[in-house]
Amino acid sequence: GVLLFFVSGFASFPSTMTKGTHSFGKRHSKSHTLCRRCGRKSFHKQKGRCAGCAYPAPKIRTYNWSQKAQRRRAPGTGRMRYLKNVPKRFKAGFREGGQAKKQNKAVAASA
C-alpha cells in the first residue's frame, strides 16, 4: 500500500518512489522495438536480440514447456506460400516443365 502523510490539511506522498502508480509516469524509454523476423515488439535494442524468436540467431526460439506458443507459430498458421502446393505436386510426381499431352476429342467423349 501507499503511505499517506497529512500535511496542513491535504494528503501528500512520501518522497520515495513506490512500485505502482508514480513509477509508471517515469516509463517513457523503450527497450524493445519491432523485430524484422517475427514482427513482434520484442527486439531488445541494447542486447540486439529478439525475446520472441531469438533473432539474429539462425534457429527460431521455441521451448517445449509452452505448447500453446508452438501452436501459434506452427506451419499452417500463415500463408504457406510453398507448402500449400506440395500435396498437389506430390500427386503429379513432382513433374516440372513440359506440356500437357493433347487429348483426342473422340477418345475423351467415349471414355
N, C-alpha and C positions, 0 to 999 in steps of 0.2 A: 504494500500500500504506500500511499504518499503521505508524508508528514506535513501537516499544515501548521504554520505559525501565525498566530493572530497578532498583528502589529497595528496599533492605532485604528482598530475597528474593521480592518479587512484582512482577508486571508492572503498570505504570501507563501511562496515555495522556498524550500531551503536552497542554499547556494549550490549544493552538489547536484549534478545531473542524475536523474533516475533512468531506469531502463525503458520506461514507457513513453508517454506522450511527448515529453520535452525532447527526448533524444531523437524522435522521428523527425523533428523540424530541422535537424542538422544533416539529414541524409540528402545530399544533392550531388554527390560524386558517384559515377558509375564505374564499377569494377568489371562488369560483364557487358559485352557488346554482341552483335549478331555474328554467328558462326557461318563461314562461307560454305561448309559442307552440309550441316544438318539444318541450318536456317534458324536455329533457336538462339535466344539471347543468353547463351551460356559460355561464350568465349571470353576467358579471363584475359584482360588486356596486359596485365603485368606478367602473368605466368606464360602467356602465349599459348594456352591450351584450353580446349573446349571441355566443359564439365559434362556435356551431354554425349558427345561422340568421340572425345579424346583427340580431335584434330589438333595438330598435324600428324598424329600417329597414323601409320598406314592401316591398322586394323580398327574397325568401329568398336567403340566401347560397349560392352554388354556383359551382364552378370546373370548367373543362374538364380540368384536369390530374388530376382524381380522378373517373374514370368510375364507379368502384365506389360512391363516396358518392352519386353522382347516381342510380344504380340503387336504392340503399336507400330513397330518399325519392321515387321516381318515382310517377306515377299507377298505381294497381293494387296498391300495397303496403299500402293501408289499407282502410277500409270502402267507399270510393267511394259515399257515400250518394246523390249526384246522378248521377254518371257511369254507374253500372251500369244505370240505366233509360233512358239515351239511345238505345241501339240499338233497343229495343222501341218507343219513342215515334217514332223516325225511320220505322220501317216503317209506322206508322199515320199518317204525315204530320203529326206533332205536333198532332193534334187534341186539343182540351180541352173539357171540359164536355159537355153534350148527353146524350142517352140512346141506348142501343143500339136498332137497329131490330128490331121484333118479327119473328120468323121463323115462317112458317106451317108447321105440323107436316106437312101433306101434301106441301108443296114440299120440305121438308127430308128426308122419307123417300124420295122418288123421286130426289133428287139424289145 
